[in-house]
Amino acid sequence: MSNTNRNQSILNWLDSEKLKDSKDIENIKQKYIQEIKGLKKEEMFQEPKKLTLWQKIKILLSGN
């Protein structure tokens, strides 16, 4: 096998590996997109607790 043929086969292998890698990356991206779309707003962000009037007054008086 000549050196040129060997180099060409190595380049072909490299191109096929790059193609496989890009397909894997695209599949992973799509998987993450689907997971994110499945999340609910309530799961990502906690809603602040509602304070009663007396709790608000206590906070104002105590200075916290």
Stockholm file with secondary structure:
# STOCKHOLM 1.0

chainA/1-64         MSNTNRNQSILNWLDSEKLKDSKDIENIKQKYIQEIKGLKKEEMFQEPKKLTLWQKIKILLSGN
#=GR chainA/1-64 SS CCHHHHHHHHHHHHHHHHHHHHHHHHHHHHHHHHHHHHCCHHHHSCCCCCCCHHHHHHHHHHTC
#=GC SS_cons        CCHHHHHHHHHHHHHHHHHHHHHHHHHHHHHHHHHHHHCCHHHHSCCCCCCCHHHHHHHHHHTC
//
